[in-house]
Every structure is written in C-alpha cells, then in structure tokens.
Amino acid sequence: MANIPIWPGSASFFQGDTPYGTYDNEYAFQQDADMIADWCARRLGYPIVDVELQQSNFFAAFEEAVTEYGSQVNTYVSRDNLLYLLGVNTGSQSLTQEYVDANNSSIFKLSEHYGTPVGVGGNVTYFTGSLQIRQDKQTYDLSKDTSIALESGSFINGNYTIRKIHHYPIPALVRYQDPYGGSGLGTQGLINGFELGGYTAAASFMLYPLNADLLRMQGIEFNDLIRKSAYSFRLVNNRLTIFPIPLRDTKLHFEYTLNNMESNPLKRGRGRISDYSNVPYSNMVYSRINAMGKQWIKKYTLALSKEMLGYVRSKYSSIPIPESDITLNGDALLSAAEAEKTSLIEELKEILDQFSRQNLLERKAAESEALQVEMSRVPLRFYIG
C-alpha cells in the first residue's frame, strides 16, 4: 500500500488548490485558507493525534462552505426581490450583494394589460384602418368587406379586434355664427390676437361670457340628439351598423389590435427573468462577506472536514496492533458532522428569515405602534401667553 502523506502541521495555499477555483484570485480568500486549514486541523485533535487529511481537503471544504453560504443568502434574497425583478433582462449585471430597490413594476405591468382594451396605454400596438362607406348603406360585414384598408396589411377573419371607431359629428363650435359678429378691422385684429381666427367667422362672441358659448354649443348638440339621428354605431360579431344613414360616399377610420399580439405572453421578448431559476445571482465576493458570515463559514468548513475525516477513518473500523487493536472513531465523526451541518444550515435559514423584507416591515410597524403608545403617555405642556 502506498504511503500517502497526511496533514503535516501547516498549509500553503496557491491558486488552483481548490476544485473549482471560484475564489482563488481573491487575496482575502488566499490569506484565510491557510489559517482555516490550520484551525480545522487543531479542532480535529492535531497535534495530539494525527489528522488523516491533506491541505487540499481543507481547501476544498473551505471553498464549499463559502459557496454554500452564498447559495443560502442568495436564495433568501431572490425570494424577497423576485417580484421586483420579473421581466428584467437576464443579461443584466450580477445582483449578488447588490441592493435591489423596491418598486411598483409588477403593478404597472399588470395595469398595462387593463389599459390595452380601453385604449389608455398598454403594451399592444394600436394599428389604424379605414372602411369605405357608401351612400345609403348602413351595415357592413368587417370580416368580408373588401374595401377595408389596414396599416398592418391583410388579415384573416377573427385575428383582430377593433378598439375605436372615429365616427363623430362636426364639432358644434364651428357650426354656429354669431348674429352680432362684425367685419371691422378692429374686430378682426382682436380675434387674430387671441389666435382664434381659424375657428369661426364670428368675432364679437369674445365679448360675451364663456358660458354663452357653452350654452350655444350644448343647444346644437341637443338638437342633433333629439331632432335628428345622433352619430353613433353598433358593432356586434364583426357587423358594423352606423347612424345616421350615410348621405354620401366617405371613409370611416378606426383603430384595431391584432389578437396574436395581445394574447402573446412573450411580447416582451425572451431572455428575461421568469422565476427563481434564472435570477442573475452568482457566487459571492469573499472579501465582501462580513465577520458574521465568515464565522459561519469557518464552522461549516470544520463540519465538512470532520465529515471527510470520518469517511477516511470509516474505511477500517479498527487497526490491529500486537496483542490488541485500535478502534477508529469514523462513525462518530460522520454522525457529529451531519448534525453540525444540519444545525448550521437551520441556524442560517432562521437568521435570514428574520431579516426578510416581510419580517423587517412587520418589525418596523410594531416599533411604530410602540412609539405611538409611548408618546401618548408623555404629558403635554401648557403654554400661557
């Protein structure tokens, strides 16, 4: 059997001594690797007893402990931040150990879906189209009429939705003449000064209060509504009926959306954060981990080292010597290492849960209520002038 060297009593770390080399380039990691290896060996009984491990075993355990710590922290942080990150480009910079500001992006994205049907925003493109209206024809089948012109080109029946139809009467403001209007140069100069010359030939109406104009326009609109057929339309199952009956050939303009764009859940494009699996969290920078985190890493490194030593010593339950044998404690080391690893993980999860966004907000609310109760018991001062 080959004579395999064991722990000599000291370590000397160089880049490439860890399995993955994730933190090998960090000076802080290089400095701590030698000290943690020496500390773990001493905690395992050296120099009283031999430790059947090499420095590479301690370095591997150290790297795994740092990675496990970062994984646990990133998991809890991503849980708190995922709602604010959904839809963000996954090619963004790493979010590890970076502050993510709380925002209302998810609410705004949801409101966009409600804004599309009513035409007040949204994330679906509105296209324009026109329909050739013919004299004395009221009803048109939009799925079959060949006189429809569309901005998006031809389409198949049923793959579009009309959102708005521009069918209005002539504005009442341009349909009345002021009976008191004059044509003098002074009056015309006054209307031009107000930049209203293009609206009506009347000028003296500016000398009346604004409510006079409003009442006159309202009278014209009520006249159209009651005495004539008001401008309106009815759209049911792609059949459009317009009122009043057209008196001449003209064009009716409308706005529409394509159904395949509105129902497409990937309209924002691919390569965006969708769930926990593609949130851009990476391994931590070791030098930016605080003392509390490094203390947990040291303990977890020791537990991993104890586990490896337990596997080594469990290869043989005992070693025969003259007139006796030596019993090894491999099983005891494995049992203790498993318990320590489980305890450390549970401890870290409990700490991270206490510092979750929800618990911090609840603690802040409780603090605010406690302060209000305390302030309510402070006697008020009376000032006598």
Secondary structure as GFF3:
##gff-version 3
##sequence-region A 1 385
A	DSSP	alpha_helix	27	43	.	.	.	ID=ss1
A	DSSP	alpha_helix	55	85	.	.	.	ID=ss2
A	DSSP	alpha_helix	105	118	.	.	.	ID=ss3
A	DSSP	beta_strand	127	133	.	.	.	ID=ss4
A	DSSP	beta_strand	139	141	.	.	.	ID=ss5
A	DSSP	beta_strand	148	150	.	.	.	ID=ss6
A	DSSP	beta_strand	160	166	.	.	.	ID=ss7
A	DSSP	three_ten_helix	172	174	.	.	.	ID=ss8
A	DSSP	alpha_helix	185	193	.	.	.	ID=ss9
A	DSSP	three_ten_helix	204	207	.	.	.	ID=ss10
A	DSSP	alpha_helix	210	227	.	.	.	ID=ss11
A	DSSP	beta_strand	232	236	.	.	.	ID=ss12
A	DSSP	beta_strand	239	243	.	.	.	ID=ss13
A	DSSP	beta_strand	250	258	.	.	.	ID=ss14
A	DSSP	alpha_helix	259	262	.	.	.	ID=ss15
A	DSSP	three_ten_helix	276	278	.	.	.	ID=ss16
A	DSSP	three_ten_helix	286	288	.	.	.	ID=ss17
A	DSSP	alpha_helix	291	313	.	.	.	ID=ss18
A	DSSP	beta_strand	318	321	.	.	.	ID=ss19
A	DSSP	beta_strand	324	327	.	.	.	ID=ss20
A	DSSP	alpha_helix	330	354	.	.	.	ID=ss21
A	DSSP	alpha_helix	357	376	.	.	.	ID=ss22
###
